[in-house]
């Protein structure tokens, strides 16, 4: 099992454009794409699939934002996606209506509002879509492929957040993040004896209770300072935790630009902004946690003709 965290270091406008996130999770038999924020990322995914003889991959879409979605249609048009797993809010209109409890809207009006606000996900209608929840809101049948499963957000948190989003009087943020970000789909990946948490742009509250279960954590929202500091504090007694930052946000003043060095110092961190594409494997993690100076493997040959 390995994870590639795609970096933009070889792209034409590297350092200026926002290419967003894209993770490849490969168990040797099946491939999962976790978000695809740009056509440039999608082109790299196609090269990887060709070199590693994958005709189809499963896409897990963390949330609606463009910097996680822009490359998805490119992959769909190339016929490379077998199914898409994400949050399908249309399946949970009863729960959303109950949470709103304002008597002003029926399911049809709620559905129309969701289609407008969650436009990227709504545009996927007609594709092979799979919700991460069952009708009761349980994360059942949550295995994506062997070694990879969906672990969040909790259904209650999702419904609370979405209802707030639909209620125009309450704004579009919750616990310091946009509703889109806060409700990002979270993945657990098992690599040898290690457990990795990938969490898109989640806020701290959406992942707080599960942090103790993971020794490798993606710092959410491209390494956003506020979220990172809370995670570091929560894991202060686990100094061997490895952190990964996917920050290909260019000059958008987002992500890890403002991650305070005094917090980052002493932690095992790799950031695509500095390191380019990062490989997370059992070997690189064992090296990192042994404290021998190697945090995570940095791989550039994905952009060349060499096989990864």
Secondary structure, 3 states (H helix, E strand, C coil): CEEEECCCCCCCCCCCCCCCCEEEEECCCCEEEEEECCHHHHHHHHHHHHHCCCCCEEEECCCCCHHHCCCHHHHHHCCCEEEEEECCHHHHHHHHHHHHCCCCCCHHHHHHHHHHHCHHHHCCCCCCEEECCCCCCCCCCCEEECCEEEEECCHHHHHHHHHHHHCHHHCCEECCEEHHHHCCCEEEEEECCEEEEECCCCCHHHHHHHHHHCCEEECHHHHCHHHHHHHHHHCCCCCCCEEEECCCCCCCCCHHHHCCHHHHCCCEEEEHHHHCCEEEEHHHHHHHHCCCCCCCEECCHHHCCCCC
